Amino acid sequence: MDIVLIILAVILAFFVVTFAIYWFNIDMKLVRKVYDLLQKHYDKMKRDKKL
């Protein structure tokens, strides 16, 4: 019986964490930060003007 309660607690904790990520849009905020860092990197690169 203890194992079932532990499994249910883990499932509930996982649901709460993923719901908070969804509710506060944390995933897209993180993607925006990574995008800004990558944009700085690629803006500094030399370009070959031939297409």
OpenMM code with the backbone's topology and positions (N, CA, C; nanometers):
from openmm import Vec3, app, unit

residues = "MET ASP ILE VAL LEU ILE ILE LEU ALA VAL ILE LEU ALA PHE PHE VAL VAL THR PHE ALA ILE TYR TRP PHE ASN ILE ASP MET LYS LEU VAL ARG LYS VAL TYR ASP LEU LEU GLN LYS HIS TYR ASP LYS MET LYS ARG ASP LYS LYS LEU".split()
positions = [
    Vec3(0.0812, -0.1198, 0.0000),
    Vec3(0.0000, 0.0000, 0.0000),
    Vec3(0.0855, 0.1261, 0.0000),
    Vec3(0.1996, 0.1196, 0.0673),
    Vec3(0.2888, 0.2355, 0.0721),
    Vec3(0.3433, 0.2683, -0.0665),
    Vec3(0.3695, 0.1654, -0.1453),
    Vec3(0.4239, 0.1864, -0.2799),
    Vec3(0.3225, 0.2580, -0.3670),
    Vec3(0.1967, 0.2228, -0.3536),
    Vec3(0.0915, 0.2875, -0.4322),
    Vec3(0.0807, 0.4354, -0.3957),
    Vec3(0.0897, 0.4670, -0.2665),
    Vec3(0.0843, 0.6068, -0.2231),
    Vec3(0.2038, 0.6862, -0.2746),
    Vec3(0.3209, 0.6251, -0.2754),
    Vec3(0.4405, 0.6918, -0.3274),
    Vec3(0.4253, 0.7179, -0.4766),
    Vec3(0.3764, 0.6194, -0.5492),
    Vec3(0.3565, 0.6364, -0.6936),
    Vec3(0.2543, 0.7461, -0.7211),
    Vec3(0.1456, 0.7488, -0.6461),
    Vec3(0.0453, 0.8538, -0.6635),
    Vec3(0.1014, 0.9916, -0.6292),
    Vec3(0.1836, 1.0007, -0.5267),
    Vec3(0.2460, 1.1281, -0.4891),
    Vec3(0.3398, 1.1771, -0.5989),
    Vec3(0.4149, 1.0857, -0.6583),
    Vec3(0.5066, 1.1228, -0.7662),
    Vec3(0.4277, 1.1708, -0.8877),
    Vec3(0.3216, 1.1008, -0.9220),
    Vec3(0.2386, 1.1406, -1.0360),
    Vec3(0.1751, 1.2773, -1.0108),
    Vec3(0.1261, 1.2998, -0.8911),
    Vec3(0.0659, 1.4282, -0.8566),
    Vec3(0.1688, 1.5408, -0.8613),
    Vec3(0.2876, 1.5165, -0.8092),
    Vec3(0.3937, 1.6176, -0.8127),
    Vec3(0.4332, 1.6491, -0.9570),
    Vec3(0.4428, 1.5465, -1.0394),
    Vec3(0.4755, 1.5679, -1.1801),
    Vec3(0.3680, 1.6521, -1.2485),
    Vec3(0.2412, 1.6222, -1.2201),
    Vec3(0.1313, 1.6991, -1.2780),
    Vec3(0.1362, 1.8448, -1.2333),
    Vec3(0.1616, 1.8677, -1.1060),
    Vec3(0.1661, 2.0049, -1.0542),
    Vec3(0.2797, 2.0831, -1.1189),
    Vec3(0.3948, 2.0212, -1.1327),
    Vec3(0.5091, 2.0899, -1.1947),
    Vec3(0.4807, 2.1210, -1.3411),
    Vec3(0.4304, 2.0250, -1.4154),
    Vec3(0.4033, 2.0508, -1.5570),
    Vec3(0.2901, 2.1509, -1.5749),
    Vec3(0.1913, 2.1501, -1.4855),
    Vec3(0.0838, 2.2486, -1.4940),
    Vec3(0.1365, 2.3884, -1.4653),
    Vec3(0.2266, 2.4025, -1.3703),
    Vec3(0.2853, 2.5335, -1.3405),
    Vec3(0.3673, 2.5836, -1.4593),
    Vec3(0.4403, 2.4943, -1.5244),
    Vec3(0.5159, 2.5323, -1.6440),
    Vec3(0.4210, 2.5815, -1.7522),
    Vec3(0.3108, 2.5135, -1.7707),
    Vec3(0.2108, 2.5540, -1.8700),
    Vec3(0.1447, 2.6857, -1.8303),
    Vec3(0.1043, 2.6982, -1.7053),
    Vec3(0.0278, 2.8142, -1.6595),
    Vec3(0.1096, 2.9429, -1.6704),
    Vec3(0.2363, 2.9369, -1.6311),
    Vec3(0.3201, 3.0563, -1.6322),
    Vec3(0.4011, 3.0709, -1.7607),
    Vec3(0.3809, 2.9839, -1.8573),
    Vec3(0.4443, 2.9914, -1.9885),
    Vec3(0.5973, 2.9916, -1.9767),
    Vec3(0.6475, 2.9142, -1.8837),
    Vec3(0.7909, 2.9131, -1.8551),
    Vec3(0.8705, 2.8568, -1.9726),
    Vec3(0.8149, 2.7610, -2.0434),
    Vec3(0.8879, 2.6993, -2.1535),
    Vec3(0.9171, 2.8011, -2.2638),
    Vec3(0.8208, 2.8856, -2.2978),
    Vec3(0.8440, 2.9833, -2.4035),
    Vec3(0.9338, 3.0974, -2.3568),
    Vec3(0.9308, 3.1279, -2.2272),
    Vec3(1.0223, 3.2291, -2.1745),
    Vec3(1.1661, 3.1794, -2.1848),
    Vec3(1.1864, 3.0511, -2.1565),
    Vec3(1.3199, 2.9928, -2.1692),
    Vec3(1.3647, 2.9902, -2.3154),
    Vec3(1.2743, 2.9549, -2.4047),
    Vec3(1.3075, 2.9525, -2.5473),
    Vec3(1.3459, 3.0920, -2.5943),
    Vec3(1.2768, 3.1951, -2.5464),
    Vec3(1.3088, 3.3328, -2.5860),
    Vec3(1.4486, 3.3707, -2.5407),
    Vec3(1.4887, 3.3335, -2.4194),
    Vec3(1.6233, 3.3638, -2.3701),
    Vec3(1.7288, 3.2946, -2.4568),
    Vec3(1.7063, 3.1678, -2.4891),
    Vec3(1.8009, 3.0933, -2.5723),
    Vec3(1.8064, 3.1547, -2.7117),
    Vec3(1.6910, 3.1932, -2.7657),
    Vec3(1.6855, 3.2562, -2.8983),
    Vec3(1.7662, 3.3856, -2.9005),
    Vec3(1.7532, 3.4679, -2.7976),
    Vec3(1.8284, 3.5937, -2.7919),
    Vec3(1.9784, 3.5677, -2.7866),
    Vec3(2.0203, 3.4677, -2.7079),
    Vec3(2.1630, 3.4351, -2.7014),
    Vec3(2.2146, 3.3856, -2.8366),
    Vec3(2.1376, 3.2997, -2.9024),
    Vec3(2.1802, 3.2495, -3.0328),
    Vec3(2.1808, 3.3602, -3.1375),
    Vec3(2.0863, 3.4519, -3.1292),
    Vec3(2.0808, 3.5622, -3.2247),
    Vec3(2.2057, 3.6488, -3.2145),
    Vec3(2.2523, 3.6772, -3.0931),
    Vec3(2.3757, 3.7537, -3.0749),
    Vec3(2.4937, 3.6813, -3.1390),
    Vec3(2.4976, 3.5506, -3.1187),
    Vec3(2.6075, 3.4712, -3.1746),
    Vec3(2.6073, 3.4755, -3.3267),
    Vec3(2.4915, 3.4532, -3.3875),
    Vec3(2.4848, 3.4480, -3.5331),
    Vec3(2.4955, 3.5856, -3.5967),
    Vec3(2.4622, 3.6911, -3.5252),
    Vec3(2.4799, 3.8258, -3.5787),
    Vec3(2.6271, 3.8629, -3.5894),
    Vec3(2.7119, 3.8045, -3.5052),
    Vec3(2.8552, 3.8348, -3.5063),
    Vec3(2.9311, 3.7572, -3.6132),
    Vec3(2.8710, 3.6545, -3.6693),
    Vec3(2.9411, 3.5709, -3.7664),
    Vec3(2.9625, 3.6454, -3.8975),
    Vec3(3.0794, 3.6193, -3.9599),
    Vec3(3.1037, 3.6761, -4.0920),
    Vec3(3.0191, 3.6036, -4.1938),
    Vec3(2.9708, 3.6781, -4.2893),
    Vec3(2.8837, 3.6216, -4.3907),
    Vec3(2.9556, 3.6136, -4.5248),
    Vec3(2.9241, 3.5107, -4.5974),
    Vec3(2.9702, 3.4988, -4.7350),
    Vec3(2.8607, 3.5642, -4.8197),
    Vec3(2.8957, 3.6693, -4.8915),
    Vec3(2.7934, 3.7462, -4.9626),
    Vec3(2.7440, 3.6784, -5.0886),
    Vec3(2.8113, 3.5711, -5.1325),
    Vec3(2.7651, 3.4990, -5.2510),
    Vec3(2.6486, 3.4091, -5.2126),
    Vec3(2.5490, 3.4086, -5.2961),
    Vec3(2.4377, 3.3186, -5.2701),
    Vec3(2.4334, 3.2070, -5.3704),
] * unit.nanometer
topology = app.Topology()
chain = topology.addChain("A")
for resn in residues:
    res = topology.addResidue(resn, chain)
    for name in ("N", "CA", "C"):
        topology.addAtom(name, app.Element.getBySymbol(name[0]), res)
